[in-house]
Amino acid sequence: MARRPLARRLALTGGACVTLILAGCTTAATSGTSVPGNTLSIYQSIPRGALSPETQDVLSAEQLAFNQTGGRVGTFKLRFVRDTAGELSANARAAIVNATTIAYLGEIAPGTSADTLGITNGEDVLQVSPTDTALELTGSTPAVPGSPDNYYESLSTNGRTFARVVPTGAVEARAVISEMRSLGASSVYIAHDGSDYGRALASALGADARASSITVSSSPSGVGAVFYAGGSPTAAAALFDQAVSTNPKVLLFAPSALAQDSFASSLSTAAQKNLYVSEPGFTPSNLPPQAQQFVSAFRAAYGHAPATQAIFGYAAVQAVIQALRSAGSSAGSRSTVIHDFFALRNVNSVLGSFSIDRNGDTSLTPFVFSRARAGRLVASIQAQG
């Protein structure tokens, strides 16, 4: 998805919101970086339109983690606001005009945080994405000139305000190349969808392939593997079905943006057999001990096992709450909460122990490769980037 111009923030519009803990939605403009009173609002951005089961599970995991806080941190009362203003940028605008907003649980689909992180950065609001792996949001890449600084509207004033608990596409690219090598692929064709996310991921994968002596081909003909960098299931399916029709043994790799059962089931039977979808997370046998408790609690709350990436939604809320607790009596200060989130070190979480670096990225690197089984994706291979 292409970045929108910086002017997108200027016309602030209120949006519909649903408050799960307390009723009401304020549209009072913020004043400085301190939240008035002792109520702190955490906004949950919900994508517009019908939600995939995987996306719904991430959102449900966020809700579960918040419910377990009891709605308080120290002397502060917490509100959890389901942000359904419409477009993602409208969700972010709805959050920043609420004077009580202390954090924004951001976007799920890789690359889509580009539409909102500048908006929250402009008002010094912490934004934490559970599953957006787009590497250009926090690191530089030749595929996106000016990244990551050009995504931040008030970088010189507010510094970095975007962080995530999920490993980036740079880690994903290394994991994919490692898996290609283990499967015997000596050449790869890389396609992308033209978005910042797709171009950055394709560039990282190409560089890692060359460093690993895997030939990057300009044509899908005769290669050992095909990788699609992007979020278009239609384009990826067309590429994969065509590739496997000419070479039944070609390995087909898709990124976390396509980690949905609906994508796997759209492929031909031949393509499904050769499909490897990389996504952050753990296979069932590799879950950390606390993650086992999360799975049990999720199943009890929602009646089914969580999707692979749902655990990152839970961890995102856990990390925000940890930052609020670290801030103590200053938990109403947006800048303090941002500082304390970026200062998280050796956090004991459902993901295992992790730290956040100065760019807002996690020290964790777990990825899995999901395989298609009867039209569904099943996390089958644990990998480290």
Secondary structure by P-SEA (a helix, b strand, c coil): ccccccccccbbbbbbbbbcccccccccccccccccccbbbbbbbbbcccccaaaaaaaaaaaaaaaaaccccccbbbbbbbcccccaaaaaaaaaacccccccccccccccccccaaaaaaabbbbbbcccccccccccccccccccccccccccccccccccccccaaaaaaaaaaaaaaaccccbbbbbcccaaaaaaaaaaaaaaaaaccccccccccccbbbbccccaaaaaaaaaaaaaacccbbbbbccccccaaaaaaccaaaaaabbbbbcccccccccaaaaaaaaaaaaacccccccaaaaaaaaaaaaaaaaaaaccccccaaaaaaaaaaccccccccccccccccccccbbbbbbbbbccccccccccccc
